[in-house]
């Protein structure tokens, strides 16, 4: 099972969608935020973005909320992983 799948299972993110991974652990602010938002703008709505960071992306969360994305963050042994997806209307 791919590591992204294991992480997604620890969140409310859909596990039946395609997954795109973005590793920003080596980037300094504000690059992780900028790269994440730029990539999200280009991704189809059905793709879940899995961001690997060295810390929780606190400044990203309100921007995701404003844009209508759902998100969940979990800590792993080597990263802080945030799943980001377009929330479906209930």
Contact map, one row per residue, 1 for C-alpha under 8 A:
111011000000000000000000000000000000000000000000000000000000000000000000000000000000000000
111111000000000000000000000000000000000000000000000000000000000000000000000000000000000000
111111100000000000000000000000000000000000000000000000000000000000000000000000000000000000
011111110000000000100000000000000000000000000000010000000000000000000000000000000000000000
111111111000001000000000000000000000000000000000000000000000000000000000000000000000000000
111111111100000000000000000000000000000000000000000000000000000000000000000000000000000000
001111111110000000000000000000000000000000000000000000000000000000000000010000001000000000
000111111111111000000000000000000000000000000000000000000000000000000000000000000010000000
000011111111101000000000000000000000000000000000000000000000000000000000000000000000000000
000001111111000000000000000000000000000000000000000000000000000000000000010000000000000000
000000111111100000000000000000000000000000000000000000000000000000000001110000000010000000
000000011111110000000000000000000000000000000000000000000000000000000001000000000000000000
000000011011111000000000000000000000000000000001000000000000000000000111000000000011100000
000000010001111110000000000000000000000000000001000000000000000000000000000000000000100000
000010011000111110000000000000000000000000000000000000000000000000000000000000000000000000
000000000000011111000000000000000000000000000000000000000000000000000000000000000000000000
000000000000011111100000000000000000000000000111000000000000000000000000000000000000000000
000000000000000111110000000000000000000000000111000000000000000000000000000000000000000000
000100000000000011111000000000000000000000000011110000000000000000000000000000000000000000
000000000000000001111100000000000000000000000011110000000000000000000000000000000000000000
000000000000000000111110000000000000000000000000111100000000000000000000000000000000000000
000000000000000000011111000000000001000000000000111100000000000000000000000000000000000000
000000000000000000001111110000000000000000000000001110000000000000000000000000000000000000
000000000000000000000111111000110000000000000000001111000000000000000000000000000000000000
000000000000000000000011111000000000000000000000000111000000000000000000000000100000000000
000000000000000000000011111100000000000000000000000001000000000000000000000000000000000000
000000000000000000000001111110110000000000000000000000000000000000000000000000000000000000
000000000000000000000000011111110000000000000000000000000000000000000000000000000000000000
000000000000000000000000001111111000000000000000000000000000000000000000000000000000000000
000000000000000000000000000111111100000000000000000000000000000000000000000000000000000000
000000000000000000000001001111111110000000000000000000000000000000000000000000000000000000
000000000000000000000001001111111111000000000000000010000000000000000000000000000000000000
000000000000000000000000000011111111100000000000000000001011000000000000000000000000000000
000000000000000000000000000001111111110000000000000000000000000000000000000000000000000000
000000000000000000000000000000111111111000000000000000000000000000000000000000000000000000
000000000000000000000100000000011111111100000000001000000000000000000000000000000000000000
000000000000000000000000000000001111111110000000000000000000000000000000000000000000000000
000000000000000000000000000000000111111111000000000000000000000000000000000000000000000000
000000000000000000000000000000000011111111100000000000000000000000000000000000000000000000
000000000000000000000000000000000001111111100000100000000000000000000000000000000000000000
000000000000000000000000000000000000111111100000000000000000000000000000000000000000000000
000000000000000000000000000000000000011111110000000000000000000000000000000000000000000000
000000000000000000000000000000000000001111111010000000000000000000000000000000000000000000
000000000000000000000000000000000000000001111110000000000000000000000000000000000000000000
000000000000000000000000000000000000000000111110000000000000000000000000000000000000110000
000000000000000011000000000000000000000000011111000000000000000000000000000000000000110000
000000000000000011110000000000000000000000111111100000000000000000000000000000000000110000
000000000000110011110000000000000000000000000111110000000000000000000000000000000011110000
000000000000000000111100000000000000000100000011111000000000000000000000000000000011100000
000100000000000000111100000000000000000000000001111100000000000000000000000000001111000000
000000000000000000001111000000000001000000000000111110000000000000000000000000001111000000
000000000000000000001111100000000000000000000000011111000000000000000000000000111100000000
000000000000000000000011100000010000000000000000001111111000000000000000000000111100000000
000000000000000000000001110000000000000000000000000111110000000000000000000001110000000000
000000000000000000000000000000000000000000000000000011111000000000000000000000110000000000
000000000000000000000000000000000000000000000000000011111100000000000000100000011100000000
000000000000000000000000000000001000000000000000000010111111100000000000000000000000000000
000000000000000000000000000000000000000000000000000000011111110000000000000000000000000000
000000000000000000000000000000001000000000000000000000001111111000000000000000000000000000
000000000000000000000000000000001000000000000000000000001111111100000000000000000000000000
000000000000000000000000000000000000000000000000000000001111111110000010000000000000000000
000000000000000000000000000000000000000000000000000000000111111111000000000000000000000000
000000000000000000000000000000000000000000000000000000000011111111100000000000000000000000
000000000000000000000000000000000000000000000000000000000001111111111110000000000000000000
000000000000000000000000000000000000000000000000000000000000111111111100000000000000000000
000000000000000000000000000000000000000000000000000000000000011111111000000000000000000000
000000000000000000000000000000000000000000000000000000000000001111111000000000000000000000
000000000000000000000000000000000000000000000000000000000000000111111100000000000000011000
000000000000000000000000000000000000000000000000000000000000000111111110000000000001111000
000000000000100000000000000000000000000000000000000000000000000110011111000000000001111000
000000000000100000000000000000000000000000000000000000000000100100001111100000000111100000
000000000011100000000000000000000000000000000000000000000000000000000111110000000111000000
000000000010000000000000000000000000000000000000000000010000000000000011111000011110000000
000000100110000000000000000000000000000000000000000000000000000000000001111100011100000000
000000000000000000000000000000000000000000000000000000000000000000000000111110111000000000
000000000000000000000000000000000000000000000000000000000000000000000000011111111000000000
000000000000000000000000000000000000000000000000000000000000000000000000001111100000000000
000000000000000000000000000000000000000000000000000001000000000000000000000111110000000000
000000000000000000000000100000000000000000000000000111100000000000000000001111111000000000
000000000000000000000000000000000000000000000000000111110000000000000000111101111100000000
000000100000000000000000000000000000000000000000011110010000000000000000111100111110000000
000000000000000000000000000000000000000000000000011110010000000000000011110000011111000000
000000010010100000000000000000000000000000000001111000000000000000000011100000001111100000
000000000000100000000000000000000000000000000001111000000000000000001111000000000111110000
000000000000110000000000000000000000000000001111100000000000000000001110000000000011111000
000000000000000000000000000000000000000000001111000000000000000000011100000000000001111100
000000000000000000000000000000000000000000000000000000000000000000011100000000000000111110
000000000000000000000000000000000000000000000000000000000000000000000000000000000000011111
000000000000000000000000000000000000000000000000000000000000000000000000000000000000001111
000000000000000000000000000000000000000000000000000000000000000000000000000000000000000111
